Structures are given as structure tokens and as C-alpha cells.
Amino acid sequence: MGAVALRGLGMYLGTSYIKKFMPNAELEALIPLAIFHFVGWWVGEVLGCWLGLRWQHYRGAGETATLLVGLTPFAIVFWLIFYPVFLNWVRASVSELEFAQLYEKLSLITVSFLSVALALLARFLTKPLAS
């Protein structure tokens, strides 16, 4: 769950950076916010996967984390495309009040599921084939 934690930290740091160094910014404030968000998610996912596998004494932890370094940007782009579609589907399925209560949690839930699925995929792809 490192991706969720460091993604949140990245968002906080990005917002703080904008408030301190870009107080009159308009749309250009999205650039540092997106960079902090992206880097926080990327580093958090890779570091969380590597630490989790190291604590389990998994020999291929480094290989799995290295593969995850390459896969994570594609997953983030996939999430950026998928998330608005998912939000529209949820909005159509529930009432406005329920959607307002779920809105903040949906981002965390979708990032969590995507991060776990990607870490499992990376671990599966780095496992040696049984002979």
C-alpha cells in the first residue's frame, strides 16, 4: 500500500509547493501537482513491493521491483483513462448523496486494487518456470 501512502504525500507536497512558490498560478499549477502525484505513486508502489517481498525473504525481490519500475507508468496512464469512466459508472449507479460520500474513497480503492494487481503481475512474471 506504499502507492496509496506516497501518492497522498505527493499530493500534499505538490499542493504545498503550489501555495508557496506559485500563489497566483492557474492551470500551470497542474504540472507540479501531476509530477508530485506521479512520482509519489511510482516510488511508493515500487518501494512498497520491494519491502514487502524482502520481509518475506523472497529471493527475486530486486527483479520484481525492477520490473515494477517499468510497468508502473503504464498502469498510471491506464488508471488516468479508466478512473473517469469508472466514476461515471458509479455516479449512474448510486444516488448523489451516496456518490458524494464515496467520491474520496473511490480513488484510494482503485489505486489500491491496481497496485496490488500490478505487484502480483510483476511477481508472477519474475518467477522461474517450473521444469
C-alpha positions in Angstrom: 0.0 0.0 0.0 3.0 2.2 -0.4 1.5 3.6 -3.6 -1.5 5.0 -1.7 0.6 6.5 1.1 3.2 8.1 -1.1 0.6 9.2 -3.6 -1.2 11.1 -0.8 2.2 12.5 0.4 2.9 13.6 -3.2 -0.4 15.3 -3.5 0.2 17.2 -0.2 3.7 18.2 -1.2 2.5 19.3 -4.6 -0.2 21.4 -3.1 2.2 22.9 -0.6 4.7 23.7 -3.4 2.0 25.4 -5.4 0.8 27.5 -2.4 4.3 28.6 -1.5 6.0 29.1 -4.9 3.1 29.6 -7.3 0.5 31.6 -5.3 -1.1 33.2 -8.4 -0.9 30.2 -10.7 -3.9 29.0 -12.7 -3.7 26.0 -15.0 0.1 25.8 -14.8 -0.3 24.7 -11.2 -1.4 21.3 -12.5 2.1 20.5 -13.8 3.9 20.3 -10.4 0.8 18.6 -8.8 0.8 15.9 -11.5 4.5 15.4 -11.2 4.4 15.0 -7.4 1.4 12.7 -7.7 3.0 10.6 -10.4 6.4 10.3 -8.6 4.7 9.6 -5.2 2.7 6.8 -6.7 5.6 5.3 -8.7 8.1 5.4 -5.8 5.5 4.2 -3.3 4.4 1.2 -5.3 8.0 0.0 -6.2 9.3 0.6 -2.7 6.3 -1.0 -1.0 6.6 -4.1 -3.2 10.3 -4.4 -2.7 10.0 -4.0 1.1 7.1 -6.5 1.3 9.0 -9.1 -0.7 12.2 -8.5 1.3 10.4 -9.0 4.6 9.1 -12.3 3.2 12.7 -13.3 2.3 11.7 -13.6 -1.4 14.9 -14.0 -3.4 13.5 -12.3 -6.5 12.5 -9.1 -4.7 15.0 -7.0 -6.7 14.0 -8.4 -10.0 10.3 -8.0 -9.2 10.8 -4.3 -8.1 12.9 -3.7 -11.2 10.1 -5.0 -13.4 7.6 -2.9 -11.5 9.6 0.2 -12.2 8.9 -0.3 -15.9 5.3 -1.4 -15.5 4.1 1.3 -13.1 4.0 4.2 -15.5 1.8 2.2 -17.9 -0.5 1.4 -15.0 -0.8 5.0 -14.0 -1.7 6.0 -17.6 -4.3 3.2 -17.6 -5.7 4.5 -14.3 -5.9 8.0 -15.7 -8.0 6.7 -18.6 -10.1 4.2 -16.6 -10.8 6.3 -13.5 -13.2 8.8 -15.1 -15.1 6.0 -16.8 -15.4 4.2 -13.5 -16.6 7.4 -11.8 -19.3 7.9 -14.4 -20.4 4.4 -14.0 -20.6 4.7 -10.2 -22.4 8.1 -10.4 -25.0 6.5 -12.6 -25.5 3.5 -10.3 -25.9 5.4 -6.9 -27.7 8.4 -5.6 -26.0 11.8 -5.4 -25.6 11.6 -1.7 -24.0 8.2 -1.8 -21.7 9.3 -4.6 -20.6 12.3 -2.5 -19.8 10.0 0.4 -17.9 7.6 -1.9 -16.0 10.1 -4.1 -12.9 10.5 -2.0 -12.7 6.8 -1.2 -13.0 5.6 -4.8 -9.7 7.0 -5.8 -7.9 5.2 -3.0 -9.7 1.9 -3.6 -9.0 1.9 -7.3 -5.3 2.8 -6.8 -5.0 0.1 -4.2 -6.5 -2.6 -6.4 -4.4 -1.6 -9.4 -1.2 -1.5 -7.2 -1.9 -5.0 -5.8 -2.7 -6.4 -9.2 0.4 -4.9 -10.7 2.7 -6.2 -7.9 1.2 -9.7 -8.3 1.7 -9.5 -12.1 5.3 -8.4 -11.6 5.9 -11.2 -9.1 4.3 -13.8 -11.5 6.4 -12.6 -14.4 9.7 -12.9 -12.5 9.0 -16.3 -11.0 11.2 -19.0 -12.6 9.2 -21.5 -14.7 8.8 -25.0 -13.1 10.6 -27.6 -15.1 
